[in-house]
Amino acid sequence: MSDALASVLIIALAAYRLSSLVALDDGPFYVFRRIRIALETAAEKHPFWDMFADGWHCRFCTGVWFSVLLGLAWYCSPSPDIHVLIMLIAAAGVQELLTHYGR
């Protein structure tokens, strides 16, 4: 497997995990659930926040943004620690896939 393909796969798996975490999971100390509730409350008061509330619930939407951010971090960061962090998140993405499809 080429380095470029491996990088894309790692970034995709990390984006998959992060998008699931933000859009579906409650998160540690219910942080993501609280953000979703706050955005929904704000969207009820003002339509401007509606697009953020909808986007925060959408795995596809958050996945696109996380892919862009992780890709930029992967290719633009001079620190190898960023690669290690993204690989750890990608491993969590693999774990999520295996858990989901292992049922």
C-alpha positions, 0 to 999 in steps of 0.5 A, spaced: 500 500 500 502 506 498 504 512 503 498 516 500 493 511 500 495 509 507 494 516 509 487 517 506 485 511 510 488 513 516 484 520 515 478 517 513 478 512 519 479 518 524 474 522 521 469 517 521 470 516 529 470 523 530 464 524 526 460 519 530 463 521 537 460 528 535 454 527 532 451 520 535 455 519 542 454 523 548 461 523 549 465 524 556 461 528 561 455 528 556 459 534 553 457 532 546 450 531 548 450 538 551 452 541 545 447 538 541 442 540 546 444 547 546 444 548 539 437 545 538 435 550 544 439 556 540 436 554 533 429 554 536 430 562 538 434 564 532 434 561 525 441 562 524 443 557 529 439 552 525 444 550 520 449 549 526 444 544 530 443 540 523 450 540 521 452 537 528 447 532 528 449 529 521 455 524 521 456 526 513 456 533 515 461 533 520 465 527 517 467 532 511 469 537 516 473 533 520 476 530 514 478 536 511 481 538 518 485 532 519 488 532 512 490 539 513 493 537 520 496 530 517 500 534 511 501 541 514 504 539 521 511 538 522 510 534 528 510 527 528 506 527 534 500 529 530 500 523 526 500 519 532 494 522 535 490 521 528 492 514 528 490 513 535 483 516 533 483 512 526 484 505 531 478 508 535 474 508 528 476 501 526 474 499 533 467 502 532 467 499 525 468 492 528 464 493 534 458 495 529 459 490 524 461 484 529 454 484 532 
